[in-house]
Amino acid sequence: MDFLGKKIVFVNPPDLVKGPIMEILADEEVEVYILMNHLKVPEIAAKYPDTIFFLNIDAAQSEEEWQIFIEKMNSQIPGIQLGVMSFKITDQQQMQYYLLDLGISCGFIQLKQGTKAAADMMMKVLRANEVKGRRKYLRYQCSEEDRVSLNFSLSDLQIDGTILDISSVGMSCLLSAHQGIVKNQLIRDMQLRLRASIANTDAILMGTRVIEGEQTIYVFLFKADDPVKMKEKVRSFIFTASQKSFNREFSL
């Protein structure tokens, strides 16, 4: 099983998927992306073979062209994981054609049944494919261009920091000054700047480790008054930053 989990790519998703369904999957700590160019599927599958692609067969090309595309993907990339989503197709026989004759391995998602039923069906497929690997929370490695930082006051000292990686429950970071911070200490009113968003939280120092003989990495657990709101802000940042990085990686 892949320790880091798998990428889920929605190809030409309709608004129902882009909005509410992707939010539900993000709450489940699933790594989701949007792809508006189906011709990039082989390139992404070559680099990340475990990726699951959900194709919206109502958009971008005719149903017949989608069927040809699916056959081509299955023959060119044995083992590719494809699912199909559609508002238009509700006929059982038509759905069976995709599942049995075309060999779609990740389900036929009927979007007409609404947000909850479609999201439940997707989660069923994703759990069966162990998409989260062994990780519980989606963790994002920050880069300089993500413009993420933190600050808090300790005694009369203003401490700034750089976030190295972050999940909805905690983060690791470098700090500008660190005298007097001890393990299990509660830091009040820490402010995180996540691109355009600001999140305030209390945080507990869970531990430290030294890298390259000199730099100390600090690992904090968030203790927000409103954990739901805090998690939403972090997940929203992770999705936006990951999508930007994904777009750059595949020249989208």
C-alpha positions in Angstrom: 0.0 0.0 0.0 1.2 3.5 -0.9 2.1 5.2 2.4 1.3 8.7 1.0 -2.0 7.8 -0.6 -3.2 8.5 -4.2 -4.1 11.5 -6.2 -7.7 11.9 -7.3 -8.1 13.9 -10.6 -11.5 15.1 -11.7 -11.4 15.6 -15.5 -13.7 18.4 -16.8 -15.8 18.3 -13.6 -19.2 20.1 -13.5 -19.9 22.7 -10.8 -21.5 20.1 -8.5 -18.2 18.3 -8.3 -15.9 21.4 -8.3 -17.9 22.8 -5.3 -19.8 20.6 -2.8 -18.4 17.2 -3.7 -14.8 18.2 -3.7 -15.4 19.9 -0.3 -16.8 16.7 1.1 -13.7 14.8 -0.2 -11.4 17.4 1.2 -13.1 17.0 4.6 -12.2 13.3 4.3 -8.5 14.3 3.8 -8.5 13.1 0.2 -5.9 14.6 -2.2 -8.0 16.1 -5.1 -7.2 18.0 -8.3 -9.0 19.5 -11.2 -7.9 18.8 -14.8 -9.6 20.7 -17.7 -7.6 19.0 -20.5 -8.2 15.2 -20.8 -5.3 14.9 -23.2 -3.0 15.3 -20.2 -4.3 12.1 -18.6 -1.5 9.8 -20.0 1.3 12.2 -18.9 -0.1 12.4 -15.3 -0.7 8.6 -15.2 2.9 8.0 -16.3 4.3 10.1 -13.5 1.8 9.0 -10.8 0.6 5.5 -11.8 -1.7 5.2 -8.8 -3.8 8.2 -9.7 -7.6 7.7 -10.0 -9.2 9.8 -12.8 -12.9 10.5 -12.8 -14.0 11.5 -16.3 -17.0 13.8 -16.8 -18.3 12.3 -20.1 -21.0 15.0 -20.4 -18.3 17.6 -21.3 -15.4 18.4 -23.7 -16.3 15.8 -26.3 -19.1 13.5 -27.5 -20.0 10.3 -25.6 -18.7 8.2 -28.5 -15.4 10.1 -28.4 -15.1 9.5 -24.6 -15.7 5.8 -25.2 -12.8 5.7 -27.8 -10.7 7.7 -25.3 -11.4 5.2 -22.5 -10.6 2.2 -24.8 -7.3 3.9 -25.8 -6.3 4.6 -22.2 -7.0 1.1 -21.1 -4.9 -0.4 -24.0 -2.0 2.2 -23.8 -1.8 2.3 -20.0 -2.7 -1.2 -18.6 -4.0 -0.9 -15.0 -5.0 2.8 -15.4 -7.7 3.6 -12.8 -10.7 5.3 -14.4 -14.1 6.3 -13.1 -16.9 7.9 -15.0 -19.3 10.6 -13.9 -22.4 11.9 -15.7 -25.7 13.8 -15.2 -27.1 12.6 -18.5 -26.7 8.9 -18.3 -29.2 7.2 -15.9 -30.0 4.0 -17.9 -28.7 0.9 -16.2 -27.7 -0.8 -19.4 -25.7 2.2 -20.6 -23.9 2.3 -17.2 -23.2 -1.4 -17.4 -21.6 -0.9 -20.8 -19.0 1.4 -19.2 -18.3 -0.9 -16.3 -18.3 -4.2 -18.1 -17.5 -3.7 -21.7 -15.2 -0.7 -21.4 -13.7 -2.0 -18.2 -14.0 1.1 -16.0 -12.5 0.1 -12.7 -13.5 3.0 -10.4 -17.3 3.1 -10.8 -20.0 5.0 -12.6 -21.0 8.1 -10.6 -24.6 9.2 -11.4 -24.5 12.9 -10.6 -28.3 13.3 -11.0 -28.8 11.5 -7.7 -27.4 14.7 -6.0 -24.4 15.7 -3.9 -24.7 13.4 -1.0 -25.4 10.2 -3.0 -22.7 11.0 -5.6 -20.1 11.8 -2.9 -21.0 8.7 -0.9 -20.5 6.6 -4.0 -17.2 8.2 -4.7 -16.0 7.7 -1.2 -17.0 4.0 -1.4 -14.8 3.6 -4.5 -12.0 5.6 -3.0 -12.0 3.6 0.3 -12.0 0.3 -1.7 -8.9 1.6 -3.6 -7.2 2.6 -0.3 -6.7 6.2 -1.6 -5.4 7.5 1.7 -2.7 5.0 2.1 -1.6 4.8 5.7 -1.8 8.5 6.3 -4.7 10.0 8.3 -4.3 13.6 7.3 -3.3 15.3 4.0 0.1 17.0 4.5 1.4 19.7 2.2 5.1 20.6 1.9 5.3 24.4 1.6 7.6 26.3 -0.7 8.8 29.9 -0.7 6.3 31.0 -3.2 3.4 29.7 -1.1 3.9 32.8 1.1 3.2 31.1 4.4 4.5 32.3 7.8 3.6 32.4 11.4 4.0 34.7 14.4 3.3 34.7 18.1 4.3 36.5 21.3 6.3 34.7 24.0 7.0 36.8 27.2 7.8 40.1 25.6 9.4 38.6 22.5 7.8 38.6 19.1 8.6 35.3 17.3 8.3 34.8 13.6 8.5 31.5 11.8 8.5 29.7 8.4 6.0 26.9 7.9 7.7 23.8 6.4 4.7 21.6 6.1 1.1 21.7 7.3 -1.9 19.6 7.7 -5.4 20.3 9.2 -4.2 19.2 12.6 -0.6 20.5 12.9 2.6 21.7 11.2 6.4 21.7 11.4 8.2 25.0 11.2 11.4 27.0 11.8 11.4 29.8 14.3 13.4 33.1 14.4 13.9 32.8 18.2 13.2 29.9 20.5 14.5 30.6 24.0 12.3 29.2 26.6 10.0 27.1 24.5 9.7 23.6 25.9 7.9 20.4 24.9 4.2 20.3 25.6 4.1 24.1 26.1 0.9 25.8 24.9 1.4 28.8 22.7 -1.5 31.2 22.8 -2.9 33.1 19.8 -0.5 31.9 17.2 -1.2 33.6 13.8 -0.7 31.6 10.6 -0.6 33.5 7.3 -1.6 31.0 4.5 -1.4 33.0 1.3 -4.4 35.4 1.4 -5.9 33.7 4.5 -5.1 34.3 8.2 -5.8 31.6 10.8 -5.5 32.1 14.5 -5.0 29.1 16.8 -3.4 28.0 20.1 -0.8 25.4 19.5 1.1 22.8 21.6 4.8 22.1 20.9 4.9 18.3 20.4 8.6 18.1 19.8 11.7 19.2 18.0 14.4 17.8 15.8 17.7 19.1 14.5 18.6 19.0 10.8 21.9 19.6 9.2 23.5 19.9 12.7 22.1 23.4 13.4 18.6 24.1 12.3 15.8 23.1 14.8 12.5 22.1 13.4 9.5 22.6 15.7 6.4 20.4 15.4 3.1 21.9 16.7 -0.4 20.5 17.1 -3.2 23.0 16.6 -5.6 23.6 19.5 -8.1 26.0 17.9 -11.3 27.2 19.7 -13.1 26.4 16.5 -11.3 23.4 15.0 -13.8 23.1 12.1 -13.1 26.6 10.9 -9.4 26.2 11.4 -9.4 22.9 9.4 -11.4 24.5 6.6 -8.9 27.3 6.3 -5.9 24.9 6.2 -7.6 22.5 3.8 -8.6 25.3 1.5 -5.0 26.5 1.5 -3.7 23.0 0.8 -6.1 22.5 -2.1 -5.2 25.8 -3.7 -1.4 25.4 -3.3 -1.4 21.8 -4.4 -3.5 22.6 -7.5 -1.1 25.5 -8.4 1.9 23.1 -8.1 0.0 20.4 -10.1 -0.8 23.0 -12.9 2.9 24.1 -13.0 4.2 20.5 -13.0 2.0 19.5 -16.0 2.1 22.9 -17.8 -1.7 23.4 -17.4 
